[in-house]
Amino acid sequence: SCKVFYAKDPLKIVRAQGQYMFDEKGEKYLDCINNVAHVGHSHPYVIKAATKQMELLNTNSRFLHDNLVQYAQRLTTTLPEKLSVCYFVNSGSEANDLALRLARQYRGHQDVITLE
């Protein structure tokens, strides 16, 4: 069920910088699918912030930490008042699962319609 991109001629990507990815031969590809539109790959600010955080603590959001609360407060100040609750998850799949469970709990229905 899982398809490999470029099945006839698979890419072996070995590094990335900015909006580009590079294969093992040094060929450059514009990355249009890996969620890099905001800051790109290997952004110095993101690397610095991630390194600083990993030096302090590297865990998921199941444990209490002031940074989670502070981030949620900063985030919600940019949103309409109705969007005042944050759920931190590890992936898009986990976000979809949580959204489905919340909708089922709120509406009291189990049925789901999806589009392929």
Secondary structure, 3 states (H helix, E strand, C coil): CCCCCCCCCCCCEEEEEECEEEECCCCEEECCCCCCCCCCECCHHHHHHHHHHHHHCCCCCCCCCHHHHHHHHHHHCCCCCCCCCCCCCCCHHHHHHHHHHHHHHHHCCCCCCCCC
